[in-house]
Amino acid sequence: MKKLDSIIDERLNNYLKLFDNLLRLKTVAAAPVNEIEEAAQYLKNIFEERGYSVDIWAVDGNPVIHARIGDGGKTFVIYNHYDVQPAEPFELWDYPPFQLSIVNNHLYGRGVADNKGNIVARIMATDLFIEEYGDNYSIEWIIEGEEEIGSPTLDKVLSQYRNEIYGDAGLWETGYVRPDNRLGFPLGYKGMIYIEIKLKRLKTDVHSGYAPIIPNPALEIVELISKLKRSDGEILFKDIYRDIDEEYLETAKEMAEEFPYESMGDLLNLLGIDSFVGGLTPKEAFLKIVTEPSLNIAGLYSGYTGEGSKTIVPSEAGVKIDIRPLPGQNPNKILKIFTDYLTENGFKDIDIEIHSMYPSGYTKPNEPIIKYAMRAAKDVYGSEAVVSPLSGGSGPIYIFTDKLRIPLAGSGVGYYASRAHAPNENIRLEDFKRGVKHVYNLLKLYFQVD
């Protein structure tokens, strides 16, 4: 094959057009009106045009695209998701969120980093690989449409169609370019318990002249929150720190000794803050992320928040909380620990709604796919990939690593300032091209060609 860089440059516009088409489909899974079905059909057509056998799977949820080509030997599986986060607030975007804008070698749009850019880069990489080495090598795609709302049906879908999944090893949805210009990816992801606590105390909002004599749910929710964490970040119900997998903890601590955690300091600059919570050093901050579960207040609401003033005692209040377990921890057990703790502290007659819940999962560092992904980065990024034991974020990787027994590595077109989930989400054009090359190299190593 002609030099890979030249081929990527020659064909880039075709894939950017595909990229733009995909971004224009408003696949906000959380929105009541979206273009999820249209996107699933669009991707189905894209893969069928390339000779893949394609099925659309669904079990009480958004479609999962399953595409497979080749029938030889071991199978390389690629997981992605085509749904995206909401783009609001629209006024904070410099460019239209639901189309591809290329400005100063940056690509802007909702989903360019998370996760449509990775889909397109991987399509290009697999196209080039198949063109060069033929379609005898088995490649399988699993692309879901509910990741951004906690993948509520993915486990059911993949369990139902287990006999049609052939993957032996492959790629999780993402990776990213670090501030030191090296590719980084984690071995796994934390779990997720996303809950909403609602307090309904009055039939209706009432004039705040009655504030001295009637209960205010906003004050009650503030008191509840104050019982959850200390100002230094320590979670106050201590049983949340139990049952962490010992093998994982040992692995995480060993990897932390070699991890370039100094880059954690770049996060301070990016966010415009002077220090981490509790005055943690960069190494301590990194260890806290990878060796401890987390609890976060994701949203808080009550009363009047519009322009001007409105003097009321609100009738209700609520808080949205995400708890992220580590490997070995059972989300159901943690949820019970949490609810028991609230009861012990006098919080009764509260409504708890579970939005999503799943465990953590990770790939062992000695798996060949991890070594291949690290090596594949060397001639693309100048050095082997930097691998961390666990992401601070969550994802349903456990379905693959624990249930299907498929080890997964990472690759990605995003970078440390991609602003995923935020206005002006972006990637760099060079990182898109490097993402293509990395996956191409990984396929060569995995299938042992050349």
Order of alpha helices (4+ residues) and beta strands (2+ residues): alpha-alpha-beta-beta-beta-beta-beta-alpha-beta-alpha-beta-beta-beta-beta-beta-beta-alpha-alpha-alpha-alpha-beta-beta-beta-alpha-beta-beta-alpha-alpha-beta-beta-beta-beta-beta-alpha
